[in-house]
Amino acid sequence: MSTTTAEVGLRERKKAATRQALHEAAVRLAIAHGADKITVEAVADEAGVSRRTFSNYFASKEEALLYGDHQRITVLVGMVAARPAGEGPWQALTEAARQFYRQVGERDPAWVAQTRMLRSRPALLAQQLNTFAAVERELAAAVAARTDQPDPSGVRARLAAATFMASLRVAVHVWLDAPAETSLPDLVDRALTEAGRGFA
């Protein structure tokens, strides 16, 4: 490995660490004081960086708060892409979701606290929808690559991706309302089974 390549790799790792530190600082402050009461300056101070550094990574405190969602959904998209080529689109989506929620899901206390907080914060929900909209486009492309059915306009692929994401949101919210009644992976499985009847 050349010195230049090593230096680039180190810079990228430092950038990733700073972005993660800002996200974690935002989540800590939001859980402790409420998302409406934190400021960009407070997040930057908590992470030990300048306000200018914060702006290099995030456009707003909402974006910093929801960076974890972006990371988790990116992992999920990767799991979909890694499914065996012979699986149909909805099966690949479902199996990836099962794997994802077994590995992450309710075991991440910060994610649970953040998701509860989101439900009462319209500004955060709007930012989350923007994040999910970008992911739906990636998922639609993955679905389209797995289907042999004619779909020239991409409607079926986009509908499958949107239905998949909506099913995950419904399962998560039902679980948050009554977490003791059933496990999150079981609810995700049930929601995807119900929603996927038209895509099987």
N, C-alpha and C positions, 0 to 999 in steps of 0.2 A: 504494500500500500504506500503510495507517495505521501510526502509531507502535506501537500496541498489537499489531497483527499482526506487525510486524517484531520486536518484543520477544519475542513468543511463539516465533517462528521461531528467534531467536537462542538462547533458553533450550533449545529442543528439540535444537538442534545441539550445544550444550554438554553436555546430558545424554547424547546419543549418543556424543560424544567421550569422556566420562568412562567410560561403560559399556565402550566399546571399549578404552580404556586399561587398565581393570581386567582385562578378558579377556586382553589381550596380556601383561600382567604375570603373570597366573596361568599362562599357557602357558609363558612364559620360565622361571619358577621351577620348574614341574613338570618341564620337560625337563632343566633343569640339576641339580635335586636330587631328583627323584622326586615324584610326586603325593602320596604318603603323608606326605612330610616337610614340605610347605609348610603355612602357616597363613593364616587370613584376615588377621591382622595383617601378615604378611610381604607378602601381595599388596597390601594397602592402602599399605604403606610403599613398595613397588616402584613403585606407580602415583602416589605423591605425594599421597595423600588420607588422610582419617581412617578409622578403623574404622567409625564411624557412617555415613560416606559410602558405604563398601562395602555396608553393610546396606540402604541406600536403593536399591541396584541389584540385589543378588544375595542370596539366602537362604543360600548356602553357597559354599565354594570349588569344589565340584563343579559347581555351576551356572555359576560364573564361567568355569571351564575349558571348559565345553561350549557357551558362548554362540556360539562360531564355528559349531558344528553347527547351532544354531538359525538363524543368519544364512544359512548355505548352503542349508538345507532350505527356508527361506522364499523364497529366490531360485528354487529348483526349483519350488515350488508356483506362484509367479508365472509361470514359463515354461510350466507346464501350462495355466494359465488363459489365457495369451496365444496358445495354439495356435489355428489356424483352426477355425471353428465346425463345418465339415463333417467334421472328423476324428473317428473313433470313439474311445471312451475309452482303450483300450489303445494305440492308435496315438499319441494325444496324449501319454500318459505316456511312451511309448518315445522319441518324437521330442524331447520336452523333456529327457529324461535324456541322450540323445546330445548335444544342444546344451550341456547343463550340464557334462558331463564333458570335452567338448572345450575349454570355456572355463576350467574350474577344475581338477578332477581332480588328476592327479599333479603339476601345475605348482606347487602350493602346498606348499612344504616344511614349513611349520608344521602344515598339516592332516595330512600324511603322518606326521610325528613324533607328533602328538597321537593319531592313529588307532592307531598301533603301541602307544602307551602304554596306551590304553584296554583293549586285549585282555587285559592282566594286572591290571586294577584293577576288581574286582567292583562297588565303590561307583560308579565312573564309568560302568560299563556300565548299571547300574540307572538312573542319572540320564539317560543317553542314551536308554534305552527309553522313559522318560517323555516326553522331547522328541519322539521319533518317534511315540508314540501320539497326541499332539495333532495332529501333521502328518497322520497317517493319516486323522483325521476330516475335515480340510480337503480332502485328496485324494479321499476318498470322496464328498464333496459335489460336487467338480469332475467326478468320474466320473458320478455320478447325473445331473448336468445335461446330459451328452453322450449319454445312452443313451435309446433309444426302446422298450426292452424293459421289460415290467412287473417292478417290483422293490419291492413295497410295504413290505417290511420293511427294505430297504436292504442285504440280505445280500450280493448280488452286488457292489454298489459297494464295500462295506467289504472284501470278500474281495479284490477287484482292487487296492485301495489297499494292503492288508497284503501281498499277494503282490509288488507292485511294490517296496515298501520292503525286503522280505526279499531280493528278487533283487539289489537294489543292495548290501546288506550282504554277501551271498555273494560277489558279484563283487569287492568291495573286499578282502575277506579272502583270497580266492584270489590276487589280485594282490599283496598284501603278502607272501604266502608265497614268491612267485617273480616279482618285478617285471620281471626281465630276459626272461622267456619270452614275454610278450605285453603289449600296452598296456592300460591300465585302460579306456579307451573301448571297445576291442574285447571285453573281458571283460563289460562292462556290456551291450553289444549282444547277446552270446551268451546271457547269463543271462536277459535280458528276452525274447529270442526263445523260449527253452525254456519259461519260466514263462508266457508269454502265449498259448500254444496254446489254452488253454481260454477266453480272453477275446477272441480275435481276432474 
